[in-house]
Amino acid sequence: MPMSSKLALLTVALIGSLGSAAPRLRLSTTTSTENSGLLGLLLPPFEKKCGCQVDVIAVGTGKALKLGEAGDVDVVLVHARALEDRFVADGFGVNRRDVMYNDFVIIGPERDPAGIRHARTAADAFQRIALAQLPFISRGDESGTHEKELEIWRTAGITPQGRWYRSVGQGMGEAIIMATEMRGYTMSDRELTSSSNTARRS
């Protein structure tokens, strides 16, 4: 059951590090974007054309934006529109741009004991999982995927809690492994189609 979300780019108003003899651009981005291999393709020609080196810090969306707020990075590439808009409105970023889109999917055991393959919406799928009290692994890490998950629980009118709901504070790979081991469900982004960029205001 795919759901989409746009990713945005925000740029720092003044990048102090670019005035040095060996200019460096600091980029915080999502672990999914880094793991996809996309940056490995895009950064070398960018660095050659612009004559700078890009230092990548791969974390969840929430942490990536906090690095921007603290002035520790120049550009943020993330996927959580509400957080991005707040980042700009609070004066931390400028020049927000949609650069790609991101799909989210709910994944679970092949036999699908909650019957989510028959759900009409993501909220319906979450309601079925909660009603059946089947294991659901939440990243719980303030990532864009975690923010999207919480949005769907709100739409479903459910506050997830109890032994069936596990907020693990881990990345996507770890959450998927845990869901697989527990024969439960989780929500994942589809890595090769996503990313948003935001630059920090200094």
C-alpha positions in Angstrom: 0.0 0.0 0.0 2.1 2.9 -1.3 1.8 6.5 0.1 3.9 9.3 -1.3 5.7 12.3 0.2 7.8 15.0 -1.5 11.3 15.7 -0.3 12.6 19.2 -0.1 15.9 21.0 -0.3 16.8 24.1 1.9 19.9 26.1 1.4 22.0 28.1 3.9 21.9 31.8 3.3 25.6 32.1 3.9 27.9 29.2 3.7 31.1 30.3 5.5 33.1 27.2 4.7 33.1 27.9 1.0 35.5 30.8 1.3 38.4 28.6 2.4 41.2 27.3 0.2 39.6 23.8 0.1 35.9 24.6 0.3 33.6 22.1 1.9 29.8 21.8 1.8 28.2 20.0 4.8 25.1 18.0 3.9 22.8 16.2 6.4 20.4 13.8 4.8 18.3 10.7 5.5 19.9 7.3 6.0 17.6 6.0 3.2 19.0 8.5 0.7 22.6 7.6 1.7 21.9 3.9 1.6 20.3 4.1 -1.8 23.6 4.9 -3.5 22.2 8.0 -5.1 24.7 10.4 -3.5 27.6 8.2 -4.7 26.4 8.9 -8.3 25.5 12.6 -7.9 28.2 14.0 -5.6 31.4 13.3 -7.7 30.3 15.4 -10.7 28.9 18.1 -8.5 32.1 18.3 -6.5 34.1 18.5 -9.7 31.9 21.2 -11.3 31.7 23.3 -8.1 35.3 22.7 -6.9 34.2 21.7 -3.4 34.0 18.6 -1.3 30.7 17.5 0.2 30.7 16.0 3.7 27.6 13.8 4.2 26.0 13.1 7.6 23.3 10.5 7.3 20.7 10.5 10.1 17.0 10.6 10.5 15.0 13.6 9.2 14.5 15.1 12.7 18.2 14.9 13.5 19.2 16.2 10.1 17.1 19.3 10.7 18.5 19.8 14.2 22.0 19.8 12.7 20.7 22.6 10.4 19.2 24.5 13.3 22.5 24.3 15.1 24.5 25.6 12.1 26.4 22.3 11.8 25.5 21.8 8.2 24.9 23.9 5.1 22.2 21.9 3.3 19.5 19.5 4.5 18.0 16.8 2.3 15.0 15.3 4.1 11.4 14.2 3.7 8.9 15.5 6.3 7.0 18.5 4.8 5.5 19.8 8.1 9.0 19.8 9.8 10.6 21.4 6.7 8.0 24.2 6.6 8.6 24.9 10.3 12.3 24.9 9.8 12.0 27.7 7.2 9.3 29.6 9.1 11.5 29.6 12.2 14.3 31.3 10.1 16.7 28.4 10.0 16.4 27.7 6.2 15.9 29.3 2.9 15.2 28.2 -0.7 13.2 25.1 0.1 12.9 23.0 -3.1 11.1 19.8 -3.9 13.7 17.6 -5.6 12.2 14.1 -5.6 9.3 12.1 -4.2 9.2 9.4 -1.7 6.9 6.3 -1.4 6.0 4.7 1.9 4.8 1.2 2.1 3.4 -1.0 5.0 5.2 -4.3 5.0 4.5 -7.5 7.0 4.5 -11.2 6.9 3.5 -12.9 3.7 0.5 -14.6 5.2 -0.8 -11.2 6.4 -2.7 -12.1 9.6 -4.1 -8.6 9.9 -5.5 -8.7 6.4 -4.0 -5.4 5.4 -3.9 -6.4 1.7 -7.7 -5.9 1.8 -7.4 -2.4 3.4 -8.6 0.6 1.3 -6.3 3.1 2.9 -3.2 3.2 5.1 -5.3 4.3 8.1 -7.5 1.3 7.5 -4.4 -1.0 7.4 -3.2 0.5 10.7 -6.7 0.0 12.3 -6.6 -3.7 11.3 -3.1 -4.2 12.8 -4.2 -2.4 16.0 -7.4 -4.4 16.3 -5.6 -7.7 15.8 -2.9 -6.5 18.4 -0.2 -7.8 16.0 3.4 -6.7 16.4 4.1 -3.3 14.8 7.7 -2.0 14.8 8.0 1.8 14.8 11.3 3.4 14.0 10.6 5.9 16.8 13.6 8.0 15.7 12.0 11.3 14.5 12.8 10.3 10.9 10.6 11.3 8.0 9.2 7.7 7.9 8.4 7.9 11.6 6.7 11.3 11.2 4.6 9.8 8.4 3.7 6.8 10.5 2.5 9.0 13.4 0.4 11.0 10.9 -1.3 7.8 9.8 -2.1 6.7 13.3 -3.7 10.2 13.9 -5.8 9.8 10.8 -6.8 6.3 12.0 -7.9 7.8 15.3 -5.6 5.5 17.2 -2.9 6.2 19.9 -0.7 3.1 19.5 0.3 1.6 22.8 0.6 -1.7 24.4 2.9 -4.7 24.0 2.1 -5.1 20.3 3.5 -1.6 19.5 7.3 -1.3 19.7 9.0 2.0 19.3 12.6 1.0 18.8 14.6 4.2 18.1 16.4 2.5 15.2 16.9 3.0 11.5 14.9 1.5 8.7 17.1 -1.6 8.2 17.0 -2.5 11.9 13.2 -1.9 12.0 12.6 -4.2 9.1 14.8 -6.9 10.6 12.9 -6.7 13.9 9.5 -6.8 12.1 10.6 -9.9 10.1 11.9 -11.7 13.2 8.6 -11.0 15.1 6.4 -11.8 12.1 5.0 -8.3 12.5 4.5 -5.1 10.5 6.3 -1.9 10.0 6.3 1.0 7.6 9.2 1.6 5.2 10.1 4.2 2.6 11.1 3.1 -0.8 14.7 4.3 -1.0 15.3 4.9 -4.6 12.5 7.4 -5.2 12.9 9.9 -2.3 14.5 13.0 -1.0 14.0 16.6 0.0 16.6 19.3 0.4 16.8 22.2 2.8 19.5 24.7 3.3 20.2 26.2 6.6 20.2 30.0 7.2 23.3 31.2 9.0 
